[in-house]
Amino acid sequence: MTDPWWHQFLFGFYPYIALTMFFVGSLVRFDREQYTWESDSSQLLRKHQLRLGSMLFHLGVLVVFFGHLVGFLMPEPIVLALMSPHVHEMMAMVAGGVAGVFALIGITVLAWRRFTEPRIWSNTRTSDVLVLAILWLQLALGLLTVVFSLNKLPGYSFEVLVQYVQGIVTFRPGNADLLIGVPWVYQVHIFLGLTIFLVFPFTRLVHIWSGFASVFYLIRPYQIVRTRRRSLER
């Protein structure tokens, strides 16, 4: 099967364009536009919907993200030492499917809240709508891949998908060729996932970095705080 130029671009070069933009763009925005580094909270409006949607979405997305990170990037010898390839695939489908449902319900609640509350909608930017649309579609496609995987459609191979993702990290030559013949739902899912990395620095998604950075507060030295009264006495 021939490898069209657009396939080579989307799955051979585009991953590195997206990841470069993700890291470099985040650094540039932090350096030049720190006052825009926020999530623009609207927690005073429709608190119940915000609490429910945010909890489901963040819980599901965290499991999905780290599940993909560990499941696809863990070296094969370690995986084989812990479980069989079939168990590895089933764990990915079950854990990813449950977490994906949680995240999809959560983002649907958050989107409904944003689009139906006039005060929130008035402060909604085009980038916010774009991110919501991409995330919702990506989660829906992720659940659809579970259905495709269960039905074992022609061209599907969990091992091939793992090899492709690892090939991006290891700069494997001809890595895009692995996805030739793979069902469209997996290709679109991969493309949208990379697109999220591409648009990340230009949206409010950058506040995720602050969440990771907050972990360092647990190990930083204690701060000595002196009251004003004690200072005056001295």
VENQUIJO-V7211 format. One record per pair of residues at least 24 apart in sequence whose ideal C-beta (glycine too) atoms are under 10 Angstrom apart, sorted by sequence separation. I is the first residue (numbers start at 1). J is the second residue. D is the distance in Angstrom with one decimal. If there is no record, write none. Layout:
BEGIN
i;j;d
I;J;D
I;J;D
END
This chain:
BEGIN
i;j;d
67;91;8.5
68;92;8.4
71;95;8.4
107;131;9.9
108;132;9.6
111;135;9.1
155;179;9.4
157;181;9.5
67;92;6.9
71;96;8.0
107;132;6.8
110;135;9.6
111;136;6.6
155;180;8.7
156;181;9.4
157;182;7.7
161;186;6.5
165;190;8.3
110;136;9.6
155;181;4.4
156;182;6.8
160;186;9.2
164;190;7.7
168;194;9.1
154;181;8.0
155;182;5.2
156;183;5.8
67;95;5.5
68;96;7.6
107;135;5.7
108;136;7.0
154;182;9.9
155;183;5.4
161;189;9.6
165;193;9.7
67;96;5.6
107;136;5.4
153;182;9.6
154;183;7.9
155;184;9.5
156;185;9.3
157;186;9.8
161;190;8.2
153;183;5.3
156;186;7.3
64;95;8.6
104;135;9.2
107;138;9.7
108;139;9.2
155;186;8.7
63;95;6.6
64;96;6.1
67;99;6.7
103;135;8.3
104;136;7.1
107;139;6.5
108;140;9.8
151;183;9.9
153;185;8.8
63;96;7.9
64;97;9.8
66;99;9.6
67;100;9.6
103;136;9.5
106;139;9.2
107;140;9.8
153;186;9.7
64;98;9.8
65;99;9.2
104;138;9.6
105;139;9.4
149;183;9.6
63;98;8.0
64;99;4.8
103;138;9.5
104;139;4.4
148;183;5.8
60;96;9.7
63;99;3.6
64;100;5.9
103;139;5.3
104;140;6.4
148;184;9.6
149;185;9.6
62;99;8.1
63;100;8.7
102;139;9.6
148;185;5.5
149;186;8.9
60;98;8.2
61;99;7.8
64;102;8.9
65;103;9.6
100;138;9.6
101;139;8.8
104;142;8.4
145;183;8.5
147;185;8.7
148;186;7.4
60;99;4.5
61;100;9.1
63;102;7.8
64;103;6.1
100;139;5.6
103;142;8.6
104;143;6.7
144;183;9.9
59;99;7.6
60;100;6.4
62;102;10.0
63;103;8.1
99;139;9.5
100;140;8.6
103;143;9.5
145;185;5.5
60;101;7.3
61;102;8.6
62;103;8.8
100;141;9.6
101;142;9.9
144;185;5.4
145;186;5.9
148;189;9.8
60;102;3.4
61;103;4.8
100;142;4.9
101;143;6.8
144;186;9.5
56;99;10.0
59;102;5.8
60;103;2.9
61;104;9.9
99;142;9.2
100;143;4.9
141;184;10.0
142;185;9.4
145;188;9.5
58;102;9.4
59;103;7.7
60;104;7.4
100;144;9.7
141;185;6.1
144;188;9.4
145;189;5.7
56;101;9.0
57;102;7.6
58;103;8.2
60;105;8.0
61;106;8.0
97;142;8.4
100;145;9.2
101;146;9.7
141;186;8.8
144;189;8.0
145;190;9.8
56;102;4.9
57;103;5.3
60;106;6.1
61;107;8.3
96;142;6.7
97;143;6.4
100;146;7.4
55;102;8.9
56;103;6.9
57;104;8.5
59;106;7.6
60;107;8.6
96;143;8.5
141;188;6.0
142;189;6.1
56;104;8.7
57;105;8.0
58;106;7.2
97;145;9.3
98;146;9.8
141;189;4.5
56;105;5.3
57;106;2.9
58;107;9.9
96;145;8.4
97;146;4.6
140;189;9.7
141;190;9.6
56;106;3.1
57;107;4.9
96;146;6.6
97;147;9.0
138;188;9.1
139;189;9.9
141;191;9.7
142;192;9.3
55;106;7.0
56;107;8.3
57;108;8.9
137;188;8.7
138;189;6.9
141;192;6.6
142;193;8.8
53;105;8.0
54;106;6.9
56;108;9.2
57;109;7.8
93;145;8.6
94;146;8.6
97;149;9.5
137;189;9.4
141;193;9.1
52;105;8.9
53;106;4.8
54;107;9.7
56;109;7.1
57;110;6.1
92;145;9.9
93;146;5.1
96;149;9.6
97;150;9.4
138;191;9.7
139;192;9.8
52;106;7.6
53;107;7.1
55;109;9.7
56;110;9.0
57;111;9.9
92;146;8.8
93;147;9.5
138;192;4.6
53;108;7.7
54;109;8.5
137;192;6.4
138;193;6.3
53;109;3.3
54;110;6.7
93;149;5.6
52;109;5.8
53;110;3.9
92;149;8.4
93;150;7.0
135;192;9.0
138;195;8.5
51;109;9.7
52;110;9.1
53;111;8.3
134;192;6.1
138;196;6.7
50;109;8.5
53;112;8.1
54;113;9.7
90;149;9.5
134;193;9.5
49;109;5.7
50;110;7.4
53;113;6.4
89;149;7.3
90;150;9.8
48;109;9.8
49;110;7.6
52;113;9.4
53;114;9.5
134;195;6.4
135;196;7.2
134;196;6.0
46;109;9.8
49;112;7.4
50;113;6.4
49;113;4.4
50;114;9.8
134;198;10.0
48;113;9.5
49;114;9.6
93;158;8.7
130;195;9.9
131;196;8.1
134;199;7.3
46;112;9.6
92;158;7.2
46;113;5.3
49;116;9.3
50;117;9.9
45;113;7.9
46;114;9.5
49;117;8.6
89;157;9.7
90;158;9.6
131;199;7.0
45;114;9.7
89;158;4.4
92;161;9.4
130;199;7.0
131;200;9.0
134;203;9.5
46;116;8.8
50;120;9.5
88;158;7.6
89;159;8.4
92;162;9.2
135;205;8.9
42;113;8.6
46;117;5.8
88;159;9.2
131;202;9.5
42;114;8.2
45;117;5.7
86;158;9.1
89;161;9.7
127;199;7.6
130;202;9.3
131;203;5.0
45;118;9.8
46;119;9.5
85;158;7.3
89;162;9.2
130;203;7.4
131;204;7.3
45;119;5.9
46;120;7.8
61;135;8.2
64;138;9.5
68;142;9.2
85;159;6.5
88;162;8.4
131;205;6.2
42;117;8.1
44;119;9.3
45;120;5.8
64;139;7.8
127;202;6.3
128;203;7.3
127;203;4.6
128;204;6.7
42;119;7.8
85;162;9.2
126;203;9.9
127;204;7.3
128;205;10.0
42;120;5.1
57;135;8.6
61;139;8.2
64;142;7.0
125;203;8.5
127;205;9.1
60;139;7.9
125;204;8.2
40;120;9.7
42;123;7.2
42;124;9.5
57;139;9.1
40;123;7.0
76;159;8.8
79;162;8.5
40;124;9.2
40;125;8.6
72;158;9.8
76;162;7.8
71;158;9.6
76;163;8.9
40;128;8.2
74;162;8.8
72;161;7.3
73;162;8.7
71;161;9.9
72;162;5.4
76;166;8.3
71;162;7.8
72;163;9.4
75;166;8.2
72;164;8.7
73;165;6.7
74;166;9.1
72;165;4.1
73;166;6.3
71;165;9.1
72;166;6.8
73;168;9.6
69;165;9.6
72;168;9.6
73;169;6.5
68;165;8.0
72;169;9.3
68;193;8.2
65;208;9.6
61;208;9.5
15;164;9.5
19;168;7.9
62;211;9.7
15;165;9.3
18;168;10.0
19;169;9.6
58;208;9.9
15;167;9.4
16;168;7.7
11;164;7.6
15;168;4.9
58;211;9.1
15;169;9.6
12;167;9.7
16;171;8.5
11;167;9.8
12;168;9.4
11;168;9.0
15;175;8.4
12;173;9.4
15;176;8.9
12;174;7.9
14;176;9.2
12;175;6.3
13;176;8.3
11;175;7.4
12;176;3.6
40;204;5.8
11;176;3.9
12;177;8.4
39;204;5.4
8;174;9.0
10;176;7.6
11;177;8.8
36;202;10.0
38;204;7.1
39;205;8.8
41;207;9.4
8;175;9.8
9;176;8.4
11;178;8.3
12;179;9.4
37;204;9.0
39;206;8.9
40;207;8.6
8;176;5.1
11;179;5.2
33;201;9.8
36;204;8.5
38;206;8.6
39;207;4.1
7;176;6.1
8;177;8.3
10;179;8.9
11;180;9.1
37;206;5.8
38;207;5.8
39;208;8.8
7;177;8.6
36;206;8.1
37;207;6.7
3;174;8.7
11;182;9.5
26;197;9.9
29;200;9.6
30;201;9.0
36;207;9.9
39;210;8.3
7;179;7.3
8;180;9.9
22;194;9.2
25;197;9.5
29;201;5.1
37;209;7.9
38;210;8.2
39;211;9.3
3;176;7.0
7;180;6.9
18;191;9.4
21;194;9.9
25;198;8.5
28;201;7.2
29;202;7.8
33;206;9.4
37;210;6.9
3;177;5.9
22;196;8.8
23;197;8.9
25;199;9.1
26;200;6.8
27;201;8.5
15;190;8.4
18;193;8.8
19;194;7.7
22;197;4.1
25;200;7.1
26;201;4.8
1;177;9.2
3;179;9.6
4;180;9.2
11;187;7.3
14;190;9.5
15;191;9.5
18;194;4.2
21;197;7.1
22;198;6.9
25;201;3.0
26;202;10.0
30;206;7.6
3;180;6.0
10;187;7.8
14;191;7.4
17;194;8.4
18;195;6.7
20;197;9.3
21;198;5.2
22;199;9.1
23;200;9.5
24;201;8.0
25;202;7.0
29;206;6.1
2;180;8.4
15;193;9.5
16;194;9.5
18;196;8.3
19;197;5.8
20;198;9.3
21;199;8.4
22;200;5.3
23;201;8.7
1;180;5.3
11;190;7.0
15;194;5.5
18;197;4.4
19;198;8.6
21;200;7.8
22;201;6.7
26;205;9.5
30;209;7.5
1;181;6.1
7;187;8.5
10;190;8.6
11;191;7.8
14;194;6.0
17;197;9.5
18;198;4.1
21;201;6.6
26;206;6.0
29;209;9.6
30;210;9.7
10;191;5.9
14;195;8.6
17;198;7.1
18;199;8.9
21;202;8.8
25;206;8.7
15;197;8.6
18;200;8.8
26;208;9.5
27;209;9.8
11;194;8.8
15;198;9.8
22;205;10.0
26;209;6.3
10;194;8.5
14;198;8.3
END
